[in-house]
Amino acid sequence: MIDYSYLYKDCVSLADLRGLTFDIFLSAFNTSTRVSDVFNSVVASAKISILHREYGISSAAAPAGHFASDAEYEDEFILQLFENRLAETDLTTARVCVDITGFLRPHLIFLIKFLYFRGCKHFTAIYAEPRQYSKLDGTSFGTGQVHTVRDIRGYEGVSVKSSRRDLLIIGSGFEDRLVAEVAEDKDLARKFVLLGLPSLKADMYQQSL
């Protein structure tokens, strides 16, 4: 049995967010209202909407003052973000809030490590949970071909690519095609599957399963 309550700290409404203040708020832009509603509700000294080129959204459609980059990898992208927009910020004292809803996972994971090494001590992550996906268990968040399965920058280990001593922990969900690509790349690894993440609603749990 897995105690999923460990995965949650607080459940807040948009009204609750308006009562909180931060020095930095980062949000990855997409066309969903759950991202824009949170962005408009959060109060912060610096609010930056991030435009991931992988989403294929034009700069004209993104909020004013957004950050975009042609960086190929997540480490380059995050470093450019802080060098270009937040270079004067003391992260050891800044209150940082990140809406992880629209973030590409490699960029989010590198961002967390970057903040840790920069001495960030006040970090809040929020996620806008959907009520339901319109296509249910047929929902797909990625299109096109998978070019490669690779390590996230900054998290490269020393394991052999395909080893029976490796353990692959899979956070399963709606992207079964992408999960399958990773599982096949680590074909000899032992595999442990986590189900129902991030949502715990009964119907979405079943769809994830």
Residue pairs with C-beta under 8 A, 6 or more apart in sequence:
2 194
4 196
4 200
7 197
7 198
12 126
14 37
14 38
14 41
17 38
17 41
17 42
17 43
17 126
18 41
18 42
18 43
20 42
20 43
20 97
20 124
21 43
21 44
21 95
22 42
22 43
22 44
22 45
22 95
22 96
22 97
22 124
23 44
23 45
23 46
23 89
23 94
23 95
23 96
24 44
24 45
24 46
24 48
24 86
24 89
24 94
24 95
24 96
24 97
25 39
25 42
25 44
25 46
25 47
25 48
25 97
25 98
25 99
26 48
26 50
26 81
26 96
26 97
26 98
26 99
26 111
27 35
27 38
27 39
27 42
27 47
27 48
27 49
27 50
27 98
27 99
27 101
27 102
28 35
28 49
28 50
28 51
28 52
28 99
28 101
28 102
28 103
28 104
28 107
29 35
29 36
29 39
29 49
29 50
29 51
29 52
29 55
29 57
29 62
29 63
29 66
29 102
30 55
30 57
30 102
31 57
31 61
32 101
32 102
34 101
34 128
34 129
34 130
35 99
35 101
35 102
35 128
37 128
38 99
38 101
38 126
38 128
39 47
39 49
39 63
39 99
42 97
42 99
44 97
46 85
46 86
46 89
48 65
48 66
48 67
48 81
48 85
48 86
49 62
49 63
49 65
49 66
49 67
50 66
50 67
50 68
50 81
50 103
51 57
51 59
51 62
51 66
51 67
51 68
52 102
52 103
52 104
52 107
53 68
53 69
53 70
54 104
59 66
59 68
62 68
67 81
67 84
67 85
69 76
69 77
69 80
69 81
71 77
71 80
73 106
73 153
74 104
74 106
74 107
74 109
74 110
74 152
74 153
75 110
75 153
75 154
77 107
78 107
78 110
78 111
78 114
79 114
82 89
82 114
91 115
91 118
91 119
91 120
92 118
92 119
92 120
92 121
93 121
93 122
94 120
94 122
95 122
95 124
96 115
96 120
96 122
96 123
96 124
97 123
97 124
97 125
97 126
98 108
98 111
98 123
98 124
98 125
98 126
99 126
99 127
99 128
100 108
100 125
100 126
100 127
101 126
101 127
101 128
103 111
105 152
106 152
106 153
109 152
109 155
110 152
110 153
110 154
110 155
112 123
113 154
113 155
114 154
115 123
127 198
129 198
129 199
130 199
132 203
132 204
133 139
133 174
133 204
133 207
136 207
137 174
137 207
137 208
139 174
139 207
140 174
140 175
140 177
141 174
141 175
142 175
142 177
142 178
146 177
146 178
146 181
149 181
149 182
149 185
151 157
159 165
159 166
160 166
161 185
161 186
162 185
162 186
162 187
162 188
162 189
163 188
163 189
164 188
164 189
164 190
166 186
166 188
166 189
166 190
167 189
167 190
167 191
167 192
168 182
168 183
168 186
168 189
168 190
168 191
168 192
169 191
169 192
169 194
170 179
170 182
170 183
170 191
170 192
170 193
170 194
171 194
171 197
172 179
172 193
172 194
172 195
172 197
172 208
172 209
173 179
173 197
173 208
174 207
174 208
183 191
195 205
195 208
195 209
196 204
196 205
196 208
196 209
197 208
199 205
199 208
